[in-house]
Amino acid sequence: MGDRAVVGIKERTDAPTLYVYLHWAGSVQDELLANALEKAMPRILMKDGAYAQRIIVSQMVGDQWDSELGAGLYVGGTWHGGDYDTLKVVDIERQVVMTCAMSDSDDVRYEVDIETFL
């Protein structure tokens, strides 16, 4: 068991999605993502998607890199094993945060621009 969270990050709209898996962050997923996006905003506004993606991942994972049950990364896929019904996917190029079904991340329930999400 855990409090699993999954957040997707797309550097470009047509790029594969990089997913961050956090074993103990489901209940604070939106707060973690908002903090990470705040740190990455200068790079997002500069249209430096690759560096913004690195900042988001680093901020979300924090010091959990050394823990076996801390965090993981994976690319692609549409089914995700988080503990909640939805997950967030950030499209850096379009500057939006999408709320998607956990069982099918291609099923976008709604989206807001990053500034509104913050």
VOBA-989175 format. One record per residue (C-alpha): residue number from 1; residue in one letter; x, y, z. Coordinates in Angstrom, 2 decimals. Example, Ala and Ser with C-alpha at 12.3 -4.5 7.8 and 13.67 -1.06 7.14 Angstrom:
<nodes>
<node pos="1" code="A" X="12.30" Y="-4.50" Z="7.80"/>
<node pos="2" code="S" X="13.67" Y="-1.06" Z="7.14"/>
</nodes>
This chain:
<nodes>
<node pos="1" code="M" X="0.00" Y="0.00" Z="0.00"/>
<node pos="2" code="G" X="0.92" Y="3.61" Z="-0.26"/>
<node pos="3" code="D" X="-0.49" Y="6.95" Z="-1.26"/>
<node pos="4" code="R" X="0.52" Y="6.71" Z="-4.89"/>
<node pos="5" code="A" X="0.44" Y="9.66" Z="-7.27"/>
<node pos="6" code="V" X="1.23" Y="9.88" Z="-10.96"/>
<node pos="7" code="V" X="1.95" Y="13.14" Z="-12.82"/>
<node pos="8" code="G" X="2.69" Y="13.37" Z="-16.55"/>
<node pos="9" code="I" X="4.87" Y="15.97" Z="-18.23"/>
<node pos="10" code="K" X="4.97" Y="16.67" Z="-21.95"/>
<node pos="11" code="E" X="7.85" Y="18.84" Z="-23.13"/>
<node pos="12" code="R" X="6.02" Y="19.38" Z="-26.43"/>
<node pos="13" code="T" X="2.43" Y="18.61" Z="-27.33"/>
<node pos="14" code="D" X="3.49" Y="15.94" Z="-29.86"/>
<node pos="15" code="A" X="6.18" Y="14.41" Z="-27.60"/>
<node pos="16" code="P" X="5.80" Y="11.26" Z="-25.48"/>
<node pos="17" code="T" X="4.71" Y="11.87" Z="-21.90"/>
<node pos="18" code="L" X="7.21" Y="11.42" Z="-19.08"/>
<node pos="19" code="Y" X="5.45" Y="10.16" Z="-15.96"/>
<node pos="20" code="V" X="6.63" Y="10.76" Z="-12.40"/>
<node pos="21" code="Y" X="5.44" Y="8.11" Z="-9.96"/>
<node pos="22" code="L" X="5.45" Y="9.08" Z="-6.29"/>
<node pos="23" code="H" X="4.71" Y="6.34" Z="-3.77"/>
<node pos="24" code="W" X="3.77" Y="8.60" Z="-0.85"/>
<node pos="25" code="A" X="2.34" Y="11.77" Z="-2.43"/>
<node pos="26" code="G" X="-1.16" Y="11.11" Z="-3.76"/>
<node pos="27" code="S" X="-2.92" Y="13.23" Z="-1.17"/>
<node pos="28" code="V" X="-0.61" Y="16.21" Z="-1.86"/>
<node pos="29" code="Q" X="-0.11" Y="15.68" Z="-5.60"/>
<node pos="30" code="D" X="-1.65" Y="18.99" Z="-6.68"/>
<node pos="31" code="E" X="0.31" Y="20.97" Z="-4.09"/>
<node pos="32" code="L" X="3.59" Y="19.32" Z="-5.14"/>
<node pos="33" code="L" X="2.84" Y="19.94" Z="-8.79"/>
<node pos="34" code="A" X="1.93" Y="23.59" Z="-8.17"/>
<node pos="35" code="N" X="5.19" Y="24.17" Z="-6.27"/>
<node pos="36" code="A" X="7.17" Y="22.48" Z="-9.05"/>
<node pos="37" code="L" X="5.43" Y="24.53" Z="-11.74"/>
<node pos="38" code="E" X="6.15" Y="27.75" Z="-9.85"/>
<node pos="39" code="K" X="9.86" Y="26.89" Z="-9.84"/>
<node pos="40" code="A" X="9.74" Y="25.98" Z="-13.54"/>
<node pos="41" code="M" X="7.71" Y="29.00" Z="-14.73"/>
<node pos="42" code="P" X="10.70" Y="31.09" Z="-15.85"/>
<node pos="43" code="R" X="11.79" Y="28.24" Z="-18.16"/>
<node pos="44" code="I" X="8.22" Y="27.55" Z="-19.28"/>
<node pos="45" code="L" X="7.81" Y="31.20" Z="-20.26"/>
<node pos="46" code="M" X="11.18" Y="31.10" Z="-22.07"/>
<node pos="47" code="K" X="9.83" Y="28.08" Z="-24.02"/>
<node pos="48" code="D" X="12.69" Y="25.95" Z="-22.67"/>
<node pos="49" code="G" X="10.60" Y="22.80" Z="-22.29"/>
<node pos="50" code="A" X="13.44" Y="20.38" Z="-21.65"/>
<node pos="51" code="Y" X="14.84" Y="22.37" Z="-18.75"/>
<node pos="52" code="A" X="11.36" Y="23.08" Z="-17.37"/>
<node pos="53" code="Q" X="10.67" Y="19.35" Z="-17.42"/>
<node pos="54" code="R" X="13.87" Y="18.68" Z="-15.46"/>
<node pos="55" code="I" X="12.94" Y="21.29" Z="-12.86"/>
<node pos="56" code="I" X="9.43" Y="19.84" Z="-12.43"/>
<node pos="57" code="V" X="10.76" Y="16.30" Z="-11.97"/>
<node pos="58" code="S" X="13.47" Y="17.42" Z="-9.53"/>
<node pos="59" code="Q" X="11.05" Y="19.46" Z="-7.46"/>
<node pos="60" code="M" X="8.44" Y="16.72" Z="-7.30"/>
<node pos="61" code="V" X="10.86" Y="13.93" Z="-6.40"/>
<node pos="62" code="G" X="12.88" Y="16.03" Z="-3.95"/>
<node pos="63" code="D" X="15.05" Y="13.83" Z="-1.73"/>
<node pos="64" code="Q" X="13.22" Y="10.59" Z="-2.58"/>
<node pos="65" code="W" X="15.76" Y="9.46" Z="-5.21"/>
<node pos="66" code="D" X="17.49" Y="7.10" Z="-2.77"/>
<node pos="67" code="S" X="14.36" Y="5.42" Z="-1.43"/>
<node pos="68" code="E" X="13.19" Y="2.14" Z="-2.97"/>
<node pos="69" code="L" X="9.57" Y="3.21" Z="-2.42"/>
<node pos="70" code="G" X="10.09" Y="6.89" Z="-3.15"/>
<node pos="71" code="A" X="9.73" Y="7.77" Z="-6.81"/>
<node pos="72" code="G" X="10.06" Y="6.45" Z="-10.31"/>
<node pos="73" code="L" X="10.00" Y="7.64" Z="-13.91"/>
<node pos="74" code="Y" X="8.55" Y="6.05" Z="-17.01"/>
<node pos="75" code="V" X="7.62" Y="7.10" Z="-20.53"/>
<node pos="76" code="G" X="4.36" Y="6.43" Z="-22.30"/>
<node pos="77" code="G" X="1.49" Y="4.16" Z="-21.54"/>
<node pos="78" code="T" X="-2.10" Y="5.11" Z="-20.80"/>
<node pos="79" code="W" X="-2.92" Y="3.03" Z="-17.72"/>
<node pos="80" code="H" X="-1.43" Y="4.14" Z="-14.42"/>
<node pos="81" code="G" X="-1.60" Y="2.50" Z="-11.01"/>
<node pos="82" code="G" X="-2.16" Y="5.47" Z="-8.75"/>
<node pos="83" code="D" X="-4.51" Y="5.44" Z="-5.79"/>
<node pos="84" code="Y" X="-6.85" Y="8.14" Z="-7.13"/>
<node pos="85" code="D" X="-9.33" Y="8.39" Z="-10.02"/>
<node pos="86" code="T" X="-7.44" Y="11.09" Z="-11.89"/>
<node pos="87" code="L" X="-3.93" Y="12.25" Z="-12.64"/>
<node pos="88" code="K" X="-2.51" Y="15.53" Z="-13.88"/>
<node pos="89" code="V" X="-0.60" Y="15.88" Z="-17.16"/>
<node pos="90" code="V" X="1.30" Y="19.10" Z="-17.87"/>
<node pos="91" code="D" X="1.73" Y="20.20" Z="-21.48"/>
<node pos="92" code="I" X="4.64" Y="22.64" Z="-21.26"/>
<node pos="93" code="E" X="4.35" Y="23.83" Z="-24.86"/>
<node pos="94" code="R" X="0.65" Y="24.69" Z="-24.52"/>
<node pos="95" code="Q" X="1.12" Y="25.80" Z="-20.89"/>
<node pos="96" code="V" X="-1.84" Y="23.78" Z="-19.61"/>
<node pos="97" code="V" X="-2.49" Y="21.26" Z="-16.85"/>
<node pos="98" code="M" X="-4.88" Y="18.49" Z="-17.87"/>
<node pos="99" code="T" X="-6.85" Y="16.32" Z="-15.48"/>
<node pos="100" code="C" X="-7.04" Y="12.83" Z="-16.98"/>
<node pos="101" code="A" X="-8.55" Y="9.51" Z="-15.99"/>
<node pos="102" code="M" X="-6.08" Y="7.35" Z="-14.05"/>
<node pos="103" code="S" X="-7.32" Y="4.33" Z="-16.00"/>
<node pos="104" code="D" X="-6.73" Y="6.06" Z="-19.37"/>
<node pos="105" code="S" X="-4.59" Y="9.19" Z="-19.48"/>
<node pos="106" code="D" X="-5.80" Y="9.85" Z="-23.04"/>
<node pos="107" code="D" X="-9.21" Y="10.55" Z="-21.43"/>
<node pos="108" code="V" X="-8.83" Y="14.26" Z="-20.63"/>
<node pos="109" code="R" X="-11.58" Y="15.33" Z="-18.24"/>
<node pos="110" code="Y" X="-10.69" Y="19.03" Z="-18.33"/>
<node pos="111" code="E" X="-7.76" Y="21.39" Z="-18.63"/>
<node pos="112" code="V" X="-6.71" Y="24.77" Z="-17.29"/>
<node pos="113" code="D" X="-3.81" Y="27.03" Z="-18.08"/>
<node pos="114" code="I" X="-0.85" Y="26.78" Z="-15.72"/>
<node pos="115" code="E" X="-1.45" Y="30.24" Z="-14.23"/>
<node pos="116" code="T" X="-5.02" Y="29.25" Z="-13.28"/>
<node pos="117" code="F" X="-3.78" Y="25.96" Z="-11.79"/>
<node pos="118" code="L" X="-1.30" Y="27.89" Z="-9.65"/>
</nodes>
